[in-house]
């Protein structure tokens, strides 16, 4: 079997990452991909814990079994509606949790003083 030479791609990425704008977008995309992967892995763990096959899960949400196999075995970018359907079928819920380590302090609005009408 031939070995794929990826040195050009590694060099190109390394050069591209020198550009601050590219680096910012690249890192943001990496974070998004990691979050999607974490959700998919969590749903797959729930599926395994409940003893449900991928085919059964696909039937419960009205998807083709091959689509669910691809979702759990390859890098994919599932639609939120698919994620929600999987969560419901696995008796789970999706929650968004603020990342408190990088959030700015909430801004408070000044309190208005009631004016007295004489």
C-alpha positions in Angstrom: 0.0 0.0 0.0 1.3 3.5 -0.9 1.9 6.0 1.8 0.3 9.3 1.3 2.7 12.2 1.4 1.0 15.0 3.4 4.1 17.1 3.8 2.8 19.7 1.4 -0.4 20.1 3.3 1.4 20.4 6.6 3.7 23.0 5.2 0.8 24.9 3.6 -1.1 24.9 6.9 1.9 26.0 8.8 2.5 28.9 6.5 -1.2 29.8 6.5 -1.3 29.8 10.3 1.2 32.7 10.3 -1.6 35.0 9.1 -3.5 36.1 12.2 -6.8 36.3 10.4 -6.5 32.7 9.1 -5.3 31.5 12.5 -8.3 33.0 14.2 -10.8 31.4 11.7 -8.9 28.1 11.8 -9.0 27.9 15.6 -12.7 28.9 15.7 -13.5 26.1 13.3 -11.4 23.6 15.3 -13.4 24.5 18.4 -16.7 24.1 16.6 -15.7 20.7 15.2 -14.6 19.5 18.7 -17.9 20.5 20.2 -19.9 18.6 17.5 -17.7 15.6 17.9 -18.2 15.7 21.7 -22.0 15.7 21.3 -21.9 12.9 18.8 -19.7 10.8 21.1 -22.0 11.5 24.1 -25.0 10.3 22.1 -23.2 7.2 20.9 -22.2 6.4 24.5 -25.9 6.7 25.5 -26.9 4.5 22.6 -24.4 1.8 23.8 -25.4 2.1 27.4 -29.1 1.6 26.5 -28.1 -1.4 24.4 -29.7 0.1 21.3 -28.3 -0.8 17.9 -27.6 1.9 15.3 -30.3 0.4 13.1 -32.9 0.6 15.8 -31.9 4.2 16.6 -32.2 5.0 12.9 -35.7 3.5 12.8 -36.8 5.4 15.8 -35.9 8.8 14.3 -36.9 7.9 10.7 -33.4 7.9 9.2 -31.7 5.4 7.0 -29.4 3.1 9.1 -26.4 3.9 6.9 -26.8 7.6 7.8 -26.6 6.8 11.5 -23.6 4.5 11.0 -21.8 7.3 9.2 -22.7 9.8 11.9 -21.2 7.6 14.6 -18.2 6.3 12.7 -17.0 9.2 10.6 -16.5 12.9 10.9 -19.9 14.4 10.2 -21.7 17.7 10.7 -25.2 16.6 11.6 -28.1 19.0 11.6 -29.3 20.2 15.0 -32.7 18.6 14.3 -31.0 15.2 13.9 -29.1 15.7 17.1 -32.3 16.6 18.9 -34.2 13.6 17.4 -31.4 11.3 18.6 -31.5 12.8 22.1 -35.2 12.3 22.3 -34.9 8.7 21.1 -32.3 8.1 23.8 -34.4 9.8 26.5 -31.8 12.6 26.8 -31.8 16.3 26.5 -29.4 18.8 24.9 -28.2 21.6 27.1 -26.1 24.7 26.3 -23.7 25.5 29.2 -21.9 28.8 29.2 -18.2 28.6 29.2 -17.6 30.7 32.3 -13.8 30.8 32.0 -13.9 33.0 28.9 -17.1 35.0 29.5 -16.9 38.7 30.2 -18.7 39.9 33.3 -22.4 40.7 32.6 -23.1 44.4 32.0 -25.6 45.9 34.4 -28.0 48.6 33.2 -28.2 51.7 35.4 -31.3 51.9 37.5 -33.6 54.7 36.5 -34.9 57.0 39.1 -38.6 57.6 39.1 -39.3 61.2 38.6 -41.9 62.8 41.0 -44.7 64.6 39.3 -45.7 67.6 41.4 
